[in-house]
Amino acid sequence: MTHPVLLQIDFDYAGPWGEDLAAAAAPLAADIAAEPALIWKIWTENREEGVAGGWYAFTSREAADTYLAKHSARLHAFGVDSVRARFLNPNSALGALTRSPLS
């Protein structure tokens, strides 16, 4: 059985933020939503620290690796040079106690 893999990505970002980012990134969000192995994405932003990114759940590490390569290239094309990524595995037993959607 394959277990979900979490991918956390963040990068230095100067804006736009909030609703302005939502409007500007709607086509990007549609493209990300079409990733075949994506379970979900949570978009993240921190205006005070000047960072944005997201938490992703994928069906496999291979799918997450493939997506990271694609998204890193896309971000670099947008002028983002500071892409940071981490892969993590959820603990489903503990997640079940705290209402995780991956339990």
Buried (B, 14 or more C-beta within 10 A) or exposed (E): EEEBBBBBBBBBBEEBEEEEBEEEBEEBEEEBEEBEBBBEBEBEBEBEEEBBBBBBBBBEBEBBBBBBEEBBEBBEEEEBEEBEBEEEEBEEEEEEEEEEEBE
